[in-house]
Amino acid sequence: MSQPLELSIIGVGRMGWVHARNILDIERRDGACKLAAVVDIDLDMAKRFIAEHGSSAQAFGSIEEYRDSGACNATMIVTPTEKHREHTSLLVKSGHRVLLEKPLTGSLSGDTEFCEELDRDAPNAVMLAFQRRFDPALAYGRELAHSGAVGKVFKIYSALEDSGPAPNGYQSDGILPDMSVHNVDEILWLTGKLPDRALAIGSRIYSHALTTCQEDFDDAALYMWFGEDLHAQVQVSRNHVSGYRVETIVFGDQGQIQIGHFDQRPHEIVVEAYGRRGAAEPIARKAFAGGTAGLTAPEFVDRFGAAYRAEVAAFIDCVRNGAAFPANHNDGLRAQRVISAGMSAMFGKANAARLD
């Protein structure tokens, strides 16, 4: 077997913990990678993570110290959004290939400038963490839609709702840039198209008062039009108090595909395709296993556990083989353009902002 890829992780907070655990699981399961370093501004936390997981990784308290150590040249960055560009640029200039947690920078202007920099200097250096592209349930739903199982698709609905507010101290550039970037990328991936118009609405209803995180809304919706025959709707919220809700519905002129459904059983994700009213049996039905991290883990791990593992595996494979990444910085920019257009319309700059 070839030598394992040595890679490191920067930031072992909520999301970093998930990625670091997956790196270690792959290391122990098939030896495809090895965790070389854990980097965190809280050096004690980095050391504690390494000790608790019996890893031989090095611990560093700064990204500069890590870079200068030459520990490896493949890195996952899971730092606050406001540091994404700074940290990624620093490592890319040193020859690293990077898996960067979304969003790219959190703003359209920042994303645009950063993509120009990467396109010019390092076009194949960054993979953006859009884990939904690696989710088995969504991939199966996409396959059904593309096969014509429900006829011509005319509407897609995608929901992402947290059971509580963003954590205290969390840095958010707004619920749509922070949360719906996943849904928007999912829809662009499902359709293979860019919308020509977008419109957003938002409100502050409940959970914004329960956290120190400053965020514009705790509920929002984004509407997208792809010409006159395809429409998409995104719903994001911090107020789904009964548990994490992720659902996607693809509507066709001969039926619809339901991907996931909230029933407080996150360990099973069901995909069902139904024909027109009166059909005796579903067109297709398949169940996929969710995560098993338990209540102590972030709630999104149960729904997307398999997707996060597959995402890390794809990154490892691309780095080892020198291949292009399946999702890169420009995918993040495209999603942010859609969100920004919708928010421009929200704040009265247009009835429904055009993207063309």
Buried (B, 14 or more C-beta within 10 A) or exposed (E): EEEBBBBBBBBBBBBBBBBBBBBBEBBEEEEBBBBBBBBBBEBEBBBBBBEEBEBEBBBBBEBEBBBEBEBBBBBBBBBBBEBBBEBBBBBBEEEBBBBBBBBBBBBBEBBBEBBEBBEEEBEEBBBBBBBBBBBBBBBBBBEBBEEEBBBEBBBBBBBBBBBBBBEEEBBBBBBBBBBBBBBBBBBBBBBEEEBBBBBBBBBBEBBBEEBEBEBBBBBBBBBBBBEEEBBBBBBBBBBBEEBBBBBBBBBBEBBBBBBBBBEEEBEBBBBBBBBEEEEEEBBBEBEBEBBEBEEEBBBBBBBBBBBBBBBBBBBBBBBBEEEEBBBBBBBBBBBBBBBBBBBBBBEEEBEBBBBE
